[in-house]
Amino acid sequence: MPTSIDVFAKTRDHERAELLRLAREIDALPYFRTLEGRSLPVVEMEGRARIMLGSNNYLGLTGDERVVAAAHEALDTYGTGLTGSRFLNGTIPLHLELEREIAEWMGTEDALVFTTGHQANVGTLGTILGPGDTVIADSADHASILDGCLLSRAKLRVFRHGRLDKLETQLQRASEEDGGVLVVVDGVYSMEGDVAPLAEIGALAKRYGARFMVDEAHAAGVLGARGAGTSELLGVEEIVDLRMGTFSKSLASCGGFIGGPAEVIEFLRFSSRAFMFTAAAVPAAVGAALAALRIVRSDEGRELMDRVLVNARLLSDGLRERGFKVIEGHGIDGDDPIVTPIVPVLVEDDWKAALLWKALYEAGVFVNVAVHPAVPPGGALLRTSVMATHDRETLDRALDTFAEVKRTFEAEHSPLPGPDAPPTRS
């Protein structure tokens, strides 16, 4: 009898098993740390207060009492869960209001709300694309985009991050094949915080007859006069066919949406398996997202968006002044780089990034760590991010902590990359 291979073997023998074991031994594993209260500028985490520089709560609305009250009202009205998919018994009036207001906000004909942002990408791409089509994606796109592309069984062509010459090469190749073509990119990239040159990408897509989709997860509620994201900021809403976003960043909840032509949204309602066969989000999440969206669309929302970008510039400048290598994106048409709430600090070495995270954490500052494959080899970084509700005193304390940790760290280890370090991507 042939001996079968144990499918669990990979759980013991994978390439990172030893690194994870060592990180746990010295308590330097930066993942799955326990939050013990609300996601505020200063949080309670594992027994002590820590400055939160690792949240996507960009506008600080998860602690807003109006958003909390809306979640309570939805909970009281509809109960703890809907026990079924949107397709069957899981749609409530709040879903319909939210979809209508998202479409107005995004300037699209219609919108569809999913239970998670991941499902919004997977459910859209896995449905509108098929085996005969081609999808072209930036190498730094969200994992959920790549998952949706793979699920669709369309031909996936990936171009190097930000390289429009590589994008055009892929479009030329795709134009010689049968089937439809879709270009999909992030508006703001989640690790580096840089902004995609959407006008140039959209022009290339149009030249080769391709459709164009933008993931606005980290831009919606932050960029643009009405907070509708990168497409609005760069004035290209008319050439973007589909716009995706999430509720787990600026909208202070959990969920996702896709906005676009009414015929496409209607097709997804009746064809997207990730939408049809997933239980609807709990009512409290929908109520919170709707309340947060209404704040974003108000005059107060504009003030919050201005404030979070001011805080991002303060943090970025302060880290650079203290000798850290802050990765900046590119400007548009030669302008200064566009500021986003994501402020990435280049460390380069994966193990060094974990040790630096540990030193910051023990000193009272929480940040995120990105190592390969989330970033290219040699591109390990500390991903910091700010909220509109961070005050100057808190950010100054965080910067002082960074400076002290850097001095101590470099006395015990090799120097960290400084402001003049070369970029990690071409």
Secondary structure in CASP SS format (residue, H / E / C, confidence):
PFRMAT SS
TARGET T0000
AUTHOR 0000-0000-0000
METHOD secondary structure of the structure
MODEL  1
M C 1.00
P C 1.00
T C 1.00
S C 1.00
I C 1.00
D C 1.00
V C 1.00
F C 1.00
A H 1.00
K H 1.00
T H 1.00
R H 1.00
D H 1.00
H C 1.00
E C 1.00
R C 1.00
A H 1.00
E H 1.00
L H 1.00
L H 1.00
R H 1.00
L H 1.00
A H 1.00
R H 1.00
E H 1.00
I C 1.00
D C 1.00
A C 1.00
L C 1.00
P C 1.00
Y C 1.00
F C 1.00
R C 1.00
T C 1.00
L E 1.00
E C 1.00
G C 1.00
R C 1.00
S C 1.00
L C 1.00
P C 1.00
V E 1.00
V E 1.00
E E 1.00
M E 1.00
E C 1.00
G C 1.00
R E 1.00
A E 1.00
R E 1.00
I E 1.00
M E 1.00
L C 1.00
G C 1.00
S C 1.00
N C 1.00
N C 1.00
Y C 1.00
L C 1.00
G C 1.00
L H 1.00
T H 1.00
G H 1.00
D C 1.00
E H 1.00
R H 1.00
V H 1.00
V H 1.00
A H 1.00
A H 1.00
A H 1.00
H H 1.00
E H 1.00
A H 1.00
L H 1.00
D H 1.00
T H 1.00
Y H 1.00
G C 1.00
T C 1.00
G C 1.00
L C 1.00
T C 1.00
G C 1.00
S E 1.00
R C 1.00
F C 1.00
L C 1.00
N C 1.00
G C 1.00
T C 1.00
I C 1.00
P H 1.00
L H 1.00
H H 1.00
L H 1.00
E H 1.00
L H 1.00
E H 1.00
R H 1.00
E H 1.00
I H 1.00
A H 1.00
E H 1.00
W H 1.00
M H 1.00
G C 1.00
T C 1.00
E C 1.00
D E 1.00
A E 1.00
L E 1.00
V E 1.00
F E 1.00
T C 1.00
T C 1.00
G H 1.00
H H 1.00
Q H 1.00
A H 1.00
N H 1.00
V H 1.00
G H 1.00
T H 1.00
L H 1.00
G H 1.00
T H 1.00
I H 1.00
L C 1.00
G C 1.00
P C 1.00
G C 1.00
D C 1.00
T E 1.00
V E 1.00
I E 1.00
A E 1.00
D E 1.00
S C 1.00
A C 1.00
D C 1.00
H C 1.00
A H 1.00
S H 1.00
I H 1.00
L H 1.00
D H 1.00
G H 1.00
C H 1.00
L H 1.00
L H 1.00
S H 1.00
R C 1.00
A C 1.00
K E 1.00
L E 1.00
R E 1.00
V E 1.00
F E 1.00
R C 1.00
H C 1.00
G C 1.00
R C 1.00
L H 1.00
D H 1.00
K H 1.00
L H 1.00
E H 1.00
T H 1.00
Q H 1.00
L H 1.00
Q H 1.00
R H 1.00
A H 1.00
S H 1.00
E C 1.00
E C 1.00
D C 1.00
G C 1.00
G C 1.00
V E 1.00
L E 1.00
V E 1.00
V E 1.00
V E 1.00
D E 1.00
G C 1.00
V E 1.00
Y C 1.00
S C 1.00
M C 1.00
E C 1.00
G C 1.00
D C 1.00
V E 1.00
A C 1.00
P C 1.00
L H 1.00
A H 1.00
E H 1.00
I H 1.00
G H 1.00
A H 1.00
L H 1.00
A H 1.00
K H 1.00
R H 1.00
Y C 1.00
G C 1.00
A C 1.00
R E 1.00
F E 1.00
M E 1.00
V E 1.00
D E 1.00
E C 1.00
A C 1.00
H C 1.00
A C 1.00
A C 1.00
G C 1.00
V C 1.00
L C 1.00
G C 1.00
A C 1.00
R C 1.00
G C 1.00
A C 1.00
G C 1.00
T H 1.00
S H 1.00
E H 1.00
L H 1.00
L C 1.00
G C 1.00
V C 1.00
E H 1.00
E H 1.00
I H 1.00
V C 1.00
D C 1.00
L E 1.00
R E 1.00
M E 1.00
G E 1.00
T E 1.00
F C 1.00
S C 1.00
K C 1.00
S C 1.00
L C 1.00
A C 1.00
S C 1.00
C C 1.00
G C 1.00
G E 1.00
F E 1.00
I E 1.00
G E 1.00
G E 1.00
P C 1.00
A H 1.00
E H 1.00
V H 1.00
I H 1.00
E H 1.00
F H 1.00
L H 1.00
R H 1.00
F H 1.00
S H 1.00
S C 1.00
R H 1.00
A H 1.00
F H 1.00
M H 1.00
F C 1.00
T C 1.00
A E 1.00
A C 1.00
A C 1.00
V C 1.00
P H 1.00
A H 1.00
A H 1.00
V H 1.00
G H 1.00
A H 1.00
A H 1.00
L H 1.00
A H 1.00
A H 1.00
L H 1.00
R H 1.00
I H 1.00
V H 1.00
R C 1.00
S C 1.00
D H 1.00
E H 1.00
G H 1.00
R H 1.00
E H 1.00
L H 1.00
M H 1.00
D H 1.00
R H 1.00
V H 1.00
L H 1.00
V H 1.00
N H 1.00
A H 1.00
R H 1.00
L H 1.00
L H 1.00
S H 1.00
D H 1.00
G H 1.00
L H 1.00
R H 1.00
E H 1.00
R C 1.00
G C 1.00
F C 1.00
K C 1.00
V E 1.00
I C 1.00
E C 1.00
G C 1.00
H C 1.00
G C 1.00
I C 1.00
D C 1.00
G C 1.00
D C 1.00
D C 1.00
P C 1.00
I C 1.00
V C 1.00
T C 1.00
P C 1.00
I E 1.00
V E 1.00
P E 1.00
V E 1.00
L E 1.00
V E 1.00
E E 1.00
D C 1.00
D H 1.00
W H 1.00
K H 1.00
A H 1.00
A H 1.00
L H 1.00
L H 1.00
W H 1.00
K H 1.00
A H 1.00
L H 1.00
Y H 1.00
E H 1.00
A C 1.00
G C 1.00
V E 1.00
F E 1.00
V C 1.00
N E 1.00
V E 1.00
A E 1.00
V C 1.00
H C 1.00
P C 1.00
A C 1.00
V C 1.00
P C 1.00
P C 1.00
G C 1.00
G C 1.00
A E 1.00
L E 1.00
L E 1.00
R E 1.00
T E 1.00
S E 1.00
V C 1.00
M C 1.00
A C 1.00
T C 1.00
H C 1.00
D C 1.00
R H 1.00
E H 1.00
T H 1.00
L H 1.00
D H 1.00
R H 1.00
A H 1.00
L H 1.00
D H 1.00
T H 1.00
F H 1.00
A H 1.00
E H 1.00
V H 1.00
K H 1.00
R H 1.00
T H 1.00
F H 1.00
E H 1.00
A H 1.00
E H 1.00
H C 1.00
S C 1.00
P C 1.00
L C 1.00
P C 1.00
G C 1.00
P C 1.00
D C 1.00
A C 1.00
P C 1.00
P C 1.00
T C 1.00
R C 1.00
S C 1.00
END
